[in-house]
Amino acid sequence: MSGRPTPAFASERLTVRLGGRTVLHELDLTARRGELLALTGPNGSGKTTLLRSALGLVTPTRGEVRLLGEATRSLAIRERARRVAWMPQEEAAFENVPLFDYVLFGRYAHLPPFSGEGPADRAAAEAALREVGLWEQRYRGILEVSGGERQRVLLARAVAQDTPILLLDEPTAHLDIGHQLDLLERVRRFCRERDRCAIAALHDLNLAARYADRVAVLSRGRLVADGPPGEVLSEALLREVWGVVAELRRDPVSGLPYLLPRLPDRSAGAPAPRRTPPIHVVGGGGAAAPVLRALVEDGQRVTTGALPLFDTDLEVAEELGLPSASEVPFAPLGPQARQEHRALLDEAGTIVVAPFAVGPSNLANLEDLLGRAATVPVYLIETTPIATRDFTGGRATALRDRLVAEGARSVPDLPALRAALARRGDADR
Amino acid sequence: MGDASATEGSSRTDPRHRLGRRARWAILLVAGAGLLAGSAFVGPVAIPPGTVAGILLHEVSGGALAPHPCGSLPLASPACQGNIEIVWDVRLPALLLAVIAGAALGVSGATLQGVFRNPLADPYLLGLSSGAALGVAALFILRVGVAEANLVLPLLAFVGALGTGAIVLAAARRASRSVETLLLTGVAISNFLSAVMLVLVLANPIGSLQVTFWLLGGLGGATWARDGIAFGGALVAGGVLSLYGRELNLLQLGPDVAQSLGLPAARVRSRLLLLASLATAMAVAFTGVIGFVGLVSPHIVRRVLGGDYRVVLPASAFVGGVFLLVANDLALIALPTSELPVGIVTAFAGAPFFLALLYRRRRAAGEAAA
């Protein structure tokens, strides 16, 4: 190690256990300045946990992450924020803060206690907003801008934070293809021109191959590959890590590899991944979102429905790429949505009912569950009792009681559900 | 919250909207002082307006202006002295206490809403006020003399509010971001504390009359000395809190993001809760439990001025003070002869407001789900 410069980012034998599960296992990974490292791997492989460990938001069980040579845990929170900036996958905004002020939040770690932002901070925020092309819109509120603009604002805030290390968690998750390319292009340029170290968790392997200087592949908390995209990405790796059959081609212009996934061809006897029946989650209004995320994180196949378009749960399902049944908003579930929903229910190996508010228009979601507890396990997550979420004058409560009488199990919260599913999973094996 | 503030929110940085901020504050403060003086004309004892004005001028100027405040009555006459006592030693302390307590509750409510990222948080609904009142009730068991009571009351109230705040914070950490869970925890704690208070009342019948006063909430106990103590404590709490506007803004992004930006979120939240407890205690110690001021005031501010906590904190103090002052005036105008506790008036105004907020949220959630 001596003689070589200290890497900007280094995880050293990093082990993280969360809720009894080893999420990261003895992970050694470094990144240097001027480099864009793409962190990739299937859902639940530990990408986000690695980033959160670096930020000090997750406490490692063993090992640590070093930022410019010093362990995150030994740094004061303010000093951490001067070394590493974070662009979270999503961020709840409640107040309609003007974009300029939103970017100015990034300067907090540079402010002396109890004093306001000075000219230098304003200049940094201005430069960052110009960099993402939003300076002209600086007085608009964060709640008024599009998803793509919002991601750029988050990037600008991280840039204004002026740290040597930049962590990006699925920065392109909510963006269309044009904005994905634009954002990653900006990040890469930022790394090179300003000599910063950026680590981006990316689902999309083609984006990773196109923009990253290096690709690190995580699988079940272990580093399984690390190197330039051309060396790392291979058909074998895809099959092994993702269970996907794809063809690796080379872009004739850039020489970079890109992947062309093939549809599963059952007759060819391709080694398809082990297919357990999916878990179907019934929800609405955001009640199912944490459940969907958690189950996907646990590596489960998940479906959801029936949800109105623009429903938070549906958006999350789409973001996670889950099959779902949907209906136009503010209307009772129509025959087609119900049919789609029933088809998903028929296919499900387990049914989970999130604590959603039941109104006349989505009561059918509960009705369609009747009689199913006899064949598949049905879990009711009852963080809040049904009576408080029943806007149908007691019909939802009566349905819920019937489901329980039929054998549906009530669990108090999401961790309890995960525990119940894990117990059953172990029993199956 | 931020829906109506599309253009107002920009006032933070847009220089076009920035001019005259001090002027606006000055106008508001003058209007508030006028309202305060005007409120001195209202009360169960009918005193001619000219006499009230004369007494105010006389006392404020130390006798230099309006040497004969009671008109034809000589200054030394018992009738005139009685009027002076009513206006200057009964009405004015009560009005000032209304302003101080209202401001303390307003700033406390704004802080709690920010700390818990919950628009329905309020020192009354979260049980902080009940905790403070229980602290006060303990006084009647300890039987501290009246001389020390002025200092011991706020101290006990602070201990009670802080203890409750710690429980609520622990509950909020477990329940993460559920609005309802936090409120229900507060309601449960509140009810529990009220039950403990009733036990104290039953165990000590002599103190029960006083305890009832603290349960209902009113301004009848105001004196200049108590005003001074409440003002001092509220000023400390409010002054320090108003330095935390930027931190509260960051906390709205969630504790993880706030920490990634350099804010020690857990520590700052505890500190803010401590200060909100102090502000609440200063109000409750001398007025008893007055509900909904802390809920309503920040919402009015956000509607008009946007959600920047650097503005919301001081402005909520102002609105809270005015709110309680007006509530007191209304109580006196509605039932001039029976001293209607001001806490009942704020409940009449605040409870429907709270329900409207709650149901608007629920309806939005229900529609999204349906």
Interface residues (C-beta under 8 A of the other chain):
Chain A: R52 L55 G56 L57 I77 R78 R80 A81 R82 V84 A85 W86 P88 E91 A92 A93 F94 E95 N96 V97 P98 F100 D101 F105 G106 Y108 A109 L111 F114 G116 R138 Y139 R140 G141 L143 E144 Q161 G283 G284 G285 G286 A287 P308 D311 T312 F330 F356 A357 V358 G359 P360 S361 N362 T383 T384 T388 F391
Chain B: M1 G2 D3 S5 A6 G9 S10 R12 T13 D14 R117 S178 E180 T181 L243 R246 N249 L250 Q252 L253 G254 D256 V257 Q259 S260 L261 G262 L263 P264 G306 G307 D308 R362 A365 G366 E367 A368 A369 A370
